[in-house]
Structures are given as structure tokens and as C-alpha cells.
Amino acid sequence: MNINSKKVTFGAVCYCWIGIVVFLLGWVRWYWALPAVAAIVFGLYQYGRNLWGQPAGEPLYVSRKMLVFFAAVMFFWLIVSGSGGLIGQAEAVDWTKHNLILSDLVAYDWPVYYHNEQEDAMLSYYVAQYLVPALFGKVFHSLRAAELAMLCYNFIGLFLAALLLLRLVKAVTPSRQLVAIFIFVFFGVALFLGKALYGATAIGSTDMPPSFENGYWISNHIPLQYPYNYSHLRWAFPQTITPWIVTALFAQNKEKYEYYLLWAAPLLLHATFPFLGIALFMIGYFGFSMITGKNPLACIRKAFSLPNICAGLGGILIPLVYLYGNFGGTKPPMTGLTIIRYDADTVLYFCFCASFLCYSVVLFDRYKKNILFYLVNGILLFLPFLKGGSYNDLCMRASVPATFLLMVFCIDGLFAFARDKQKTGRAVILALLLCLGMYYPVFCMQDVLRNDPGGRRIDNRWQSLSEWAYKDGKVPDDSAYNYFAYDYTWTHFYRWFAKK
């Protein structure tokens, strides 16, 4: 199969938009929904028309046996991440949240409203990844059908992301394809190295998480984490799969400003923080092109294309008003946006950054003229100064595009160094760093397979997300304020757009 095929690219873009179309048709009044869907369809039509009119590019073939093997790997990866409830799901609030949102989307009419004593709330969250599976659950009157549909839906997206990755790193031989997929599954920043450096300091020796094997956090008192790919998929798949697809599309065609919004707009309702992350890349690259280009006005005219305008009208306006009911409401300080001031904790910042800068130092000579390389490192250096959400989801999830592109640079650099006999030493060092980055994902996957063989789905303590819709302290703030628009009848979405 030629995965340079335009069908793969167009299919990936359509996959990103399906959930948005379902949202518009299911949640929004018809006289707003139909024009918005028409704008999206027209934008996709223009994109497909332009795509088919372009040269195919260099072919990249993957054998049928290899495709079947990669599909099996992606399916296994999803199962051990908890999708489908076939194996133990991640503890704490994450999978409970995923399951309760899916359950309520199956059981309630759309939009989803809650009425608790004095509290009136509307589900206001990035729900796009849940909607297609929930539709299956409604059709078959079964939450289990929705869970299995979620597994299949996630598989399609993850498989598309894998194919786009192979094309992006030009994995032209079976051995390179195997290496690329292996790194994709187990990639992570070298947190083991960062934690070792921090633990060796006087501050880190008392500030490390209780277990050194804890592969998520570097500090007890400052929430900093750039999750590895397995962690992203196991804890926050809605903020992972579609952002990977969009990042790959952008990196492959970063000079195509006329499609930026068509690619990025679906992320607003799939994964709001990764949407901010990819926006930083697009703004940065577009600004660089404006400054260094000979004709800045041509760049601006190119950006105001029909596909971008249609994507903005159909996929940005209404979802933004919908989400504003949540993030525009009153929030307790612990869930809002704050600036992290390191002061005496400067060593923590540098040890944390060492976990990804170690890759960049090895790769620098190859990518020193690549603006995306500087954007990756600049964004990853900047995000630790921001805290959004109780556990700093802003840092964790806005970094998804940057860490994905860092992985792309590592794979591409490894292939390039392996071909050059004079760079064998760099290839060895990079391979060793990648192995350090894989320590925690391998450890965690092994732990899941050993200790969580049985399926586990909805936590029996909760039957609906409505039990979290209290802003009076009855439930923790990170549950009470992350998923709802309170007093929703006053929100712009309810007054103008929502079905009654």
C-alpha cells in the first residue's frame, strides 16, 4: 500500500471533523447547524479538490503483512490503555470521567443538562471524541456498544496517526517502519534522566515523588509533567489521538497556510489544550514566514483561503461559544490559570527541561536550520511556567504537539545518523537516550499487564456525571468545575444555539 496516498491524508482530515459534525447536528438548532455543516463540507470539498490536483509526492510503500502487524500493535496499545474496558483502566478520576461522560451521552438527550437541588448545569467539555461512539450506544440502547464503538473509533484514528508518522519520517524500508512504530508506542522524554539529576540535588532528594519508579511527576510540590505517549493514551486519549493526526498533517505541509484552520479547528472540541499547542506552532511558523519571506501580503492572502474561512465559520464559532460556558465561568483559584514562579526551585526547572533537551543537544547539528526544531524546544521551555487546572493539564496536554514533533525529529535523526558512518556515535547516544525515555512506559505497561488483567469500566461509586455537578464543596473542585456550565440558561450557547 502506498501511504503517500491522498486517500490517507483526506481520510485523516475527515476523521478529525466527524465528531464536530455530530456535535452540530445533535446539540445545535437546525437553522444554525445546517449552515455550519454545509460550510465544513464545502471546506473539505475544496481541500480534497486541491489535494487531488497536486503531485502525489514520493511513494512510500508498506506491505500488507506489515500493515496487519501495525494494526494489531495499535489495537493492543489501545486495549492496554483501557479503551473498551477489556483490561484494567487507569485509576483516579480520568477513566471514571471518560466512562461517565460516555454513559451520559448515551442515556441523556443532547445537549446534556443536569438538575441537582439548587444546581442547574450543562455538560460543557471537549466531547467530540466521545460523540460518534455515543451515537452507536444510542442506536443500540447499550453503553457496552458505545464502549466497543469507542475502541474501534480510537483504533481508526490511532492507525491513521501511525500511517502519517511513517510518511513523515520517510520510513522507506520494513526495518525502519518497525523502528518508527516501536518508538511511537514507547516514546517519552528522558524523565528518568531528569529525575536522577534532580534526585541528586539537596532539594530534589526531599522533593521527589514517594516512589522513584513513579513515571509521571518529577516534583511533589510543583506539578510538572510531559507525559510519554503511552501515558497520554492511557489517561487522556481524547487529547491525544486527534492532536497527533493534526500535528502530523501540519508538519508534513507546514507551508500550506491555506489549510491551517481546516486542520486545527476540530481540535477545539476534541482537545482544547492541544489546540493551543498546535496554534503556537502555526502562529510561530506563519510569523517566521512573514518575517523572512519576500512577500508577506501573499502569505496573508494565502491564509484567508476558502477552506480556512469555512473551517472557522463551521468549526470554531459555535464550539467556542459552547466551551465558553465552562471556562468563562467563575473558577476557584486552584483550577484557574496561574504563573509558576520557581524562585528557589530553579534547579527543578532545569532538571525537568534536561529530560527533553538531552535529545535536542544530540539533534542540534542536523536541525539547526529548521524553525520547527526551535519552536519545539521554545514551547517546551515555556510551558513549565504556566499552570492550568488542579494537576496542570495545561502543561501536560498543550505539550502534545511539541513532544510528538520531538519524537519525529528523534526518529528521523536516528535514521540519518545510522546512514552516516561519521555520525555512528550520535546514533548510539540518541538510541541510549530513547531507551532511557522508554523506561517508564515499558515499566507502566508491564505493571498494567501484570496487575490489571480483568476489565474494569464505570466506578460503582458514580452512576452519572450529574453527581459531580455541585459547586458548594460537596465534591472536589477539580471535579465540580471542569465539566460543566452552571446556570446554563444564562450562557450564550443555550440562549442562541442549543437545542431546547
C-alpha positions in Angstrom: 0.0 0.0 0.0 1.3 3.5 -0.9 0.7 5.5 2.3 1.6 8.7 0.4 -1.9 8.1 -1.0 -4.1 11.2 -0.9 -6.8 9.0 0.4 -5.0 8.5 3.7 -4.4 12.3 4.1 -8.0 13.2 3.2 -9.4 10.4 5.3 -7.4 11.6 8.3 -8.8 15.2 7.9 -12.3 13.9 7.6 -11.8 11.7 10.7 -11.0 14.9 12.7 -14.2 16.6 11.5 -16.7 13.7 12.1 -17.2 14.5 15.8 -17.7 18.2 15.1 -20.4 17.4 12.5 -22.2 15.1 15.0 -22.0 17.8 17.7 -23.5 20.4 15.4 -26.4 18.1 14.3 -27.0 16.7 17.7 -26.6 19.8 20.0 -27.3 22.8 17.9 -30.6 24.2 16.5 -31.1 23.2 12.9 -31.0 26.7 11.4 -27.5 27.1 12.8 -26.3 23.5 12.5 -27.1 23.1 8.8 -25.2 26.2 7.5 -22.3 25.2 9.8 -22.2 21.7 8.5 -22.5 23.0 4.9 -19.5 25.3 5.5 -17.5 22.3 6.8 -18.4 20.1 3.9 -17.6 22.8 1.4 -14.3 23.4 3.0 -13.4 19.7 2.9 -14.6 19.6 -0.7 -12.2 22.4 -1.6 -9.4 20.8 0.3 -10.0 17.4 -1.4 -10.2 19.1 -4.8 -6.9 20.9 -4.3 -5.3 17.8 -2.8 -6.1 15.6 -5.8 -4.8 18.3 -8.1 -1.3 18.2 -6.6 1.5 15.8 -7.4 1.4 12.6 -5.3 4.9 13.0 -4.0 7.4 10.3 -3.3 5.7 6.9 -2.9 6.1 5.2 0.5 5.0 1.5 0.5 4.1 -0.7 3.4 3.5 -4.4 2.8 0.1 -5.9 3.6 1.6 -8.1 6.2 3.3 -5.2 7.8 0.1 -3.2 7.8 -1.7 -6.0 9.5 1.0 -6.2 12.1 0.9 -2.5 12.7 -2.9 -2.6 13.1 -2.5 -5.4 15.6 0.1 -3.3 17.6 -2.2 -0.2 17.6 -5.2 -2.4 18.7 -3.1 -3.9 21.5 -1.8 -0.5 22.5 -5.4 0.8 22.9 -6.5 -2.3 24.9 -3.7 -2.0 27.4 -4.5 1.7 27.6 -8.0 0.9 28.8 -10.2 1.5 25.7 -13.1 -0.8 25.5 -12.9 -1.8 29.2 -11.2 -5.1 28.2 -8.3 -4.5 30.7 -7.9 -2.5 33.9 -8.4 1.2 33.3 -6.3 3.9 34.9 -7.3 4.8 38.4 -8.2 8.2 39.9 -10.6 10.5 38.0 -9.6 10.1 34.4 -11.3 6.9 33.2 -14.2 7.4 35.6 -14.7 10.7 33.8 -14.4 9.1 30.4 -16.9 6.5 31.2 -19.4 8.8 32.9 -19.3 11.3 30.0 -19.9 8.4 27.5 -22.6 7.0 29.7 -24.4 10.3 30.0 -24.1 11.0 26.3 -25.8 7.6 25.7 -28.5 8.0 28.3 -29.4 11.7 28.2 -30.9 13.8 25.4 -28.4 16.2 23.7 -27.4 18.7 24.9 -26.9 17.1 28.3 -28.4 19.0 31.1 -28.2 18.3 34.9 -30.6 19.4 37.7 -29.3 18.9 41.2 -31.2 20.5 44.1 -30.3 24.2 43.6 -27.8 23.5 40.8 -28.6 23.6 37.1 -25.7 22.7 34.9 -25.0 21.7 31.3 -22.2 19.3 30.2 -19.6 21.7 28.7 -16.5 19.9 27.8 -14.4 18.8 24.8 -16.7 16.0 23.9 -16.0 15.4 20.2 -14.1 12.2 20.6 -17.0 10.7 22.6 -19.9 11.6 20.3 -19.6 9.1 17.4 -19.3 6.1 19.9 -22.2 7.6 22.0 -24.3 7.6 18.8 -23.7 3.9 18.4 -24.8 3.5 22.1 -28.0 5.4 21.5 -28.8 3.3 18.4 -28.3 0.0 20.2 -29.6 1.3 23.6 -26.4 0.0 25.1 -23.5 1.6 27.0 -21.4 -1.5 26.2 -22.0 -1.0 22.5 -20.7 2.6 22.9 -17.6 1.4 24.7 -16.8 -1.1 22.0 -17.5 1.6 19.3 -15.1 3.9 21.2 -12.4 1.2 21.0 -13.0 0.9 17.2 -13.2 4.6 16.7 -10.0 5.3 18.6 -8.3 2.5 16.6 -9.1 4.1 13.3 -7.7 7.4 14.5 -4.6 5.8 16.0 -3.9 3.8 12.9 -4.2 6.9 10.7 -1.7 8.7 13.0 0.7 5.8 12.7 0.5 5.9 8.9 1.0 9.6 8.8 4.0 9.2 11.1 5.6 6.6 8.8 5.2 9.0 5.9 6.5 12.0 7.9 9.8 10.2 8.9 10.2 8.6 5.4 10.3 5.1 6.8 11.0 3.5 3.4 12.2 0.1 4.5 10.5 -2.6 6.6 13.2 -2.3 9.3 12.7 1.5 9.6 9.0 1.1 9.7 9.3 -1.3 12.6 11.7 1.0 14.4 9.4 4.0 13.9 6.3 2.2 15.2 8.2 0.8 18.2 9.4 4.3 19.1 5.9 5.7 18.6 4.5 3.2 21.1 7.1 3.7 23.8 8.4 7.3 23.2 8.8 9.6 26.1 11.1 12.4 27.2 14.0 11.1 29.2 12.3 11.7 32.6 14.4 9.0 34.2 17.5 11.2 33.5 15.8 14.4 34.7 14.6 12.7 37.9 18.1 11.2 38.5 19.6 14.7 38.2 17.0 16.3 40.4 17.2 13.5 43.0 21.0 14.0 43.2 20.5 17.6 44.4 19.8 18.6 48.0 16.3 20.0 47.0 15.4 17.0 44.9 16.4 14.5 47.5 13.4 15.7 49.6 11.1 16.8 46.8 10.9 13.7 44.7 7.6 11.7 44.4 7.3 8.9 47.0 8.3 6.2 44.6 11.3 6.7 42.3 9.5 4.4 39.9 6.6 6.8 39.6 6.9 7.7 35.9 4.6 10.7 35.9 5.9 13.5 38.1 9.3 15.0 38.9 8.3 17.0 41.9 5.9 16.7 44.9 5.1 20.4 45.2 5.2 21.8 41.6 3.0 19.8 39.1 5.3 19.3 36.1 4.8 16.5 33.6 5.5 15.9 29.9 3.7 12.5 29.6 5.1 9.8 27.4 2.9 8.5 24.6 1.5 5.5 26.5 0.6 7.8 29.4 -1.2 10.1 27.0 -3.2 7.3 25.6 -3.9 5.6 28.9 -5.1 8.7 30.8 -6.3 11.2 28.2 -7.0 9.6 24.8 -9.3 12.4 23.6 -6.4 14.8 24.0 -4.0 12.5 22.2 -5.2 10.7 19.0 -6.7 13.6 17.0 -3.9 16.0 18.1 -1.3 13.5 16.8 -3.1 13.4 13.4 -3.3 17.2 13.2 0.4 17.6 14.2 1.5 15.2 11.5 -0.6 16.9 8.9 0.9 20.3 9.8 4.5 19.0 10.0 4.2 17.4 6.5 2.7 20.5 4.9 3.7 23.4 7.2 3.9 25.9 4.3 0.3 25.3 3.4 -1.2 28.2 5.4 -4.4 27.9 3.4 -5.3 24.7 5.4 -4.1 25.7 8.9 -7.6 26.3 10.3 -9.1 23.3 8.4 -6.6 21.1 10.3 -6.6 22.8 13.7 -10.3 23.8 14.1 -11.5 20.3 15.1 -9.1 20.2 18.0 -11.0 22.9 19.8 -13.8 20.5 20.7 -11.6 17.4 20.7 -8.7 18.6 22.9 -8.7 22.3 23.9 -5.2 22.4 25.4 -3.5 20.6 22.4 -5.4 23.1 20.2 -3.5 25.8 22.0 -0.3 23.8 21.5 -0.7 23.4 17.7 -1.8 27.1 17.5 1.5 28.1 18.9 3.3 26.2 16.1 1.1 27.6 13.4 1.4 31.1 14.6 5.1 30.7 15.1 5.8 29.3 11.7 3.4 31.7 9.9 5.1 34.6 11.7 8.6 33.4 10.8 7.5 33.0 7.1 6.1 36.6 7.2 9.3 38.0 8.6 11.7 36.1 6.3 9.6 35.9 3.2 9.8 38.3 0.3 6.0 38.9 0.1 4.3 39.0 3.5 1.0 40.1 1.9 1.0 36.9 -0.2 1.2 34.9 3.0 -1.8 36.7 4.4 -3.9 36.3 1.3 -3.0 32.6 1.3 -4.1 32.2 4.9 -7.5 33.7 4.1 -8.5 30.8 1.9 -11.9 29.3 1.4 -11.1 26.1 3.4 -9.8 28.2 6.3 -12.8 30.5 6.3 -15.3 27.6 6.1 -13.5 25.8 8.9 -13.6 28.9 11.1 -17.3 29.5 10.5 -18.3 25.9 10.8 -15.9 24.6 13.4 -14.7 27.4 15.6 -17.6 29.8 16.3 -20.2 27.6 17.8 -17.8 25.2 19.7 -16.0 28.3 21.1 -19.3 29.7 22.4 -20.2 26.3 23.8 -16.9 25.9 25.7 -17.0 29.4 27.0 -19.9 28.4 29.2 -17.4 26.4 31.1 -14.1 28.2 31.1 -15.7 31.7 31.1 -17.5 30.9 34.4 -16.3 31.7 37.9 -13.5 29.2 38.9 -11.7 28.6 42.2 -8.0 29.6 42.2 -6.7 26.0 42.1 -8.5 25.3 38.8 -7.6 28.6 37.0 -4.6 29.8 35.1 -1.6 30.9 37.2 2.1 31.6 36.6 4.6 29.2 38.2 7.4 31.2 39.9 10.4 28.9 40.6 12.5 31.4 42.7 14.5 28.9 44.8 13.3 26.0 42.7 15.3 26.9 39.6 17.2 23.6 39.8 13.9 21.8 39.4 13.1 23.7 36.2 16.5 22.9 34.6 16.3 19.2 35.6 12.8 18.9 34.2 13.9 20.6 30.9 17.0 18.3 30.8 14.6 15.4 30.1 13.9 16.7 26.6 16.9 19.0 26.0 19.2 15.9 26.1 17.6 14.8 22.8 17.9 18.3 21.3 21.6 18.6 22.1 22.3 15.4 20.1 20.0 16.5 17.2 21.0 20.2 17.1 23.6 19.9 14.3 21.1 18.2 12.0 18.2 20.6 12.7 19.9 23.9 13.5 18.3 25.5 10.4 14.8 24.0 11.0 12.4 26.5 12.5 10.1 23.7 13.8 13.0 22.4 15.9 13.3 25.8 17.6 9.6 26.0 18.1 9.5 22.6 19.7 12.2 23.5 22.2 10.9 27.0 22.8 7.4 25.8 23.6 8.7 23.0 25.8 10.8 25.5 27.7 7.9 28.0 28.0 5.1 25.7 29.2 6.5 24.8 32.6 5.9 28.5 33.6 2.2 28.0 33.3 -0.3 26.1 35.5 -3.8 25.5 34.3 -6.0 23.0 36.2 -5.5 21.3 39.5 -2.9 18.9 38.0 -1.6 21.4 35.5 -3.3 19.8 32.5 -2.3 22.8 30.5 1.4 21.8 30.7 0.7 18.1 30.2 -1.7 18.4 27.2 -0.6 21.6 25.4 2.8 19.9 25.0 1.3 17.0 23.0 2.1 18.5 19.5 5.6 19.5 20.7 6.5 16.1 22.2 5.1 14.4 19.0 7.4 16.5 16.8 10.3 15.9 19.2 9.7 12.2 18.6 9.6 12.8 14.8 13.0 14.6 15.0 14.4 11.7 17.1 13.2 9.0 14.6 14.4 11.0 11.6 17.7 11.8 13.2 18.2 8.2 14.2 17.7 7.1 10.6 20.1 9.8 9.3 22.8 9.1 11.8 22.6 5.4 11.2 23.3 6.0 7.4 26.3 8.2 8.1 29.4 6.3 9.4 30.8 9.5 10.7 27.7 10.0 12.9 27.6 6.5 14.4 28.4 7.9 17.8 25.5 10.2 17.7 23.2 7.4 16.6 24.4 5.3 19.7 23.9 8.2 22.1 20.4 9.0 20.7 19.4 5.3 20.9 20.5 5.2 24.5 18.6 8.4 25.3 15.5 6.9 23.7 15.9 3.8 25.8 16.0 6.0 28.9 12.8 7.7 27.7 11.2 4.2 27.3 12.0 3.1 30.8 8.8 4.4 32.4 6.4 3.5 29.6 7.7 -0.1 29.5 7.6 -0.3 33.3 4.0 1.0 33.4 2.7 -1.2 30.6 4.3 -4.2 32.2 2.7 -3.2 35.5 -0.8 -3.0 33.8 -0.4 -6.4 32.2 0.7 -8.0 35.4 -1.7 -6.4 37.8 -4.8 -5.5 35.8 -5.8 -8.4 33.7 -9.6 -8.1 34.2 -11.8 -5.5 32.5 -12.9 -2.6 34.7 -15.3 0.2 33.5 -17.5 2.6 35.4 -16.6 3.1 39.0 -19.6 1.8 41.0 -19.5 4.9 43.3 -20.7 7.1 40.4 -23.6 6.5 38.1 -23.7 9.8 36.3 -21.6 12.9 35.9 -24.5 14.7 37.5 -23.2 13.6 40.9 -20.2 15.9 40.3 -22.3 18.9 39.4 -22.1 20.7 42.7 -20.2 23.9 43.3 -20.9 24.1 47.1 -17.9 21.9 48.1 -19.8 18.6 48.1 -17.2 17.3 45.6 -13.6 18.3 44.9 -13.1 21.5 42.9 -11.3 19.6 40.0 -14.5 17.5 39.6 -17.0 20.2 40.2 -15.6 22.9 37.8 -14.0 21.0 34.9 -17.0 19.6 33.1 -20.0 22.0 33.5 -21.5 25.3 32.6 -23.5 26.3 35.7 -26.7 28.3 35.5 -26.6 27.4 31.8 -29.8 29.3 30.8 -27.7 32.4 31.0 -24.9 31.2 28.7 -24.7 32.4 25.2 -24.7 28.8 23.8 -28.0 28.0 25.5 -29.7 31.3 24.6 -28.6 31.3 20.9 -27.6 27.9 19.7 -28.6 25.0 21.9 -31.5 22.7 21.1 -34.2 23.0 23.8 
